[in-house]
């Protein structure tokens, strides 16, 4: 009996293994749906992971990002004014609990590696330039109820943003970390947690100065930072640990970081990319590591990469400003055959991609 290495989690594989044991055949996982936020956040598109044309687009207002909810049958859509979950057709919106912030200017949302918490950043200081509005965090359960909210210390964005680090967030359990740029260069990290279990308001620790942090993502039970000297785990106090830099990616600058833990994929993968708008090169390699190989493999060289999602089908979905392409991580890592397949083209200012499990036919 053949197996499907790296394709699905053990739980997802169970029905296929039982079937193949009885019939002697190998069960092929069903095609996924890919949800894409484009049009600068004004349009949702749906396409099958096997291609064949997109379904009718769905108009939204102020779209920020997309996250697959556990089970894969609903997606969390972050809008500037709040978060809502939608079904596999990107319909039937169900709003998350309203936020006690005035005004509301959501700019980013992330899931925990355990996929039981959703953290969002209210950042009117960055979104509108109104530093008096401050920054706040909100931590949700995945049923849409609030765990806690928190005010962050005052924030003054750097005057020059040409190469300033972005504001990034991450969450593990009921604890959050924020990395944001500071005047004069570099970043600072802020840890946020409840003082007592059950508190509806969490407390932000004093900011700690760090080297520039370009991105954050969960991997192997830790939060990793993309820095100018490689990919490094955060210590317990929230500072990048240069001594534990991931050797598979070397010690060069990394601007974007994606992991299978952060997008719901079934295996332990991490992808990294250097932003072409900052490097000055026409393209940069999208590199992928499985935690085993000596060095990261190059999936493709790409420009204007906006998002990456790891599906439970063993594929990596790479979204640029104008295109969505599928890459086979199984044969790519084993044989160097990534089997690139274009799924969508002609997109306008695409922002985010995630996968969904379609209803049974």
Secondary structure as GFF3:
##gff-version 3
##sequence-region A 1 361
A	DSSP	alpha_helix	10	23	.	.	.	ID=ss1
A	DSSP	beta_strand	32	38	.	.	.	ID=ss2
A	DSSP	beta_strand	43	48	.	.	.	ID=ss3
A	DSSP	beta_strand	58	59	.	.	.	ID=ss4
A	DSSP	beta_strand	63	68	.	.	.	ID=ss5
A	DSSP	beta_strand	75	79	.	.	.	ID=ss6
A	DSSP	beta_strand	82	86	.	.	.	ID=ss7
A	DSSP	beta_strand	94	95	.	.	.	ID=ss8
A	DSSP	beta_strand	106	111	.	.	.	ID=ss9
A	DSSP	beta_strand	117	123	.	.	.	ID=ss10
A	DSSP	alpha_helix	124	128	.	.	.	ID=ss11
A	DSSP	three_ten_helix	131	133	.	.	.	ID=ss12
A	DSSP	beta_strand	135	141	.	.	.	ID=ss13
A	DSSP	beta_strand	146	151	.	.	.	ID=ss14
A	DSSP	beta_strand	168	172	.	.	.	ID=ss15
A	DSSP	beta_strand	175	181	.	.	.	ID=ss16
A	DSSP	beta_strand	187	193	.	.	.	ID=ss17
A	DSSP	beta_strand	203	204	.	.	.	ID=ss18
A	DSSP	beta_strand	208	210	.	.	.	ID=ss19
A	DSSP	beta_strand	213	219	.	.	.	ID=ss20
A	DSSP	beta_strand	222	227	.	.	.	ID=ss21
A	DSSP	beta_strand	230	233	.	.	.	ID=ss22
A	DSSP	three_ten_helix	242	244	.	.	.	ID=ss23
A	DSSP	three_ten_helix	247	249	.	.	.	ID=ss24
A	DSSP	beta_strand	256	259	.	.	.	ID=ss25
A	DSSP	alpha_helix	260	263	.	.	.	ID=ss26
A	DSSP	beta_strand	270	273	.	.	.	ID=ss27
A	DSSP	alpha_helix	276	279	.	.	.	ID=ss28
A	DSSP	beta_strand	284	289	.	.	.	ID=ss29
A	DSSP	beta_strand	297	302	.	.	.	ID=ss30
A	DSSP	beta_strand	305	310	.	.	.	ID=ss31
A	DSSP	beta_strand	315	320	.	.	.	ID=ss32
A	DSSP	beta_strand	324	328	.	.	.	ID=ss33
A	DSSP	alpha_helix	329	335	.	.	.	ID=ss34
A	DSSP	beta_strand	341	344	.	.	.	ID=ss35
A	DSSP	beta_strand	352	357	.	.	.	ID=ss36
###
